[in-house]
Amino acid sequence: MRYDASEQSFSVDRMRSGQADFSDAFPAVTTAPTHGKVSRVLIFIDKSSVEVFDADGKFAITNLVFPTKPYDRLSVKGGKSRVWKMR
């Protein structure tokens, strides 16, 4: 995932998101306009999807993913993070 403040865009790269051999079109980078500055995002990750929402409601982006192992790490550059486990 990447937020580009100068381009006012947020993108999710699923080029290496796990199993993707079922379609040549599946490995892709999807991008959403942010309609201004983003100060906080909410990210929801489950077994087969990644959803990102701007906390102020300016954008949302959803991607299917088929990882070969669970996503269990988060790395943030240029910001802070907090992780909650949902049941």
ChimeraX attribute file (.defattr): number of C-alpha atoms within 10 A of each C-alpha:
attribute: neighborCount
match mode: 1-to-1
recipient: residues
	/A:1	13
	/A:2	12
	/A:3	17
	/A:4	13
	/A:5	12
	/A:6	8
	/A:7	12
	/A:8	14
	/A:9	18
	/A:10	21
	/A:11	17
	/A:12	19
	/A:13	14
	/A:14	20
	/A:15	13
	/A:16	12
	/A:17	18
	/A:18	14
	/A:19	14
	/A:20	17
	/A:21	9
	/A:22	8
	/A:23	8
	/A:24	8
	/A:25	8
	/A:26	15
	/A:27	18
	/A:28	15
	/A:29	12
	/A:30	14
	/A:31	16
	/A:32	16
	/A:33	16
	/A:34	20
	/A:35	12
	/A:36	13
	/A:37	15
	/A:38	19
	/A:39	9
	/A:40	13
	/A:41	15
	/A:42	12
	/A:43	15
	/A:44	15
	/A:45	18
	/A:46	12
	/A:47	13
	/A:48	12
	/A:49	13
	/A:50	17
	/A:51	15
	/A:52	19
	/A:53	16
	/A:54	18
	/A:55	14
	/A:56	10
	/A:57	11
	/A:58	14
	/A:59	18
	/A:60	18
	/A:61	17
	/A:62	16
	/A:63	16
	/A:64	15
	/A:65	21
	/A:66	15
	/A:67	16
	/A:68	10
	/A:69	9
	/A:70	12
	/A:71	11
	/A:72	6
	/A:73	5
	/A:74	8
	/A:75	7
	/A:76	9
	/A:77	7
	/A:78	4
	/A:79	8
	/A:80	8
	/A:81	11
	/A:82	6
	/A:83	8
	/A:84	6
	/A:85	6
	/A:86	7
	/A:87	3
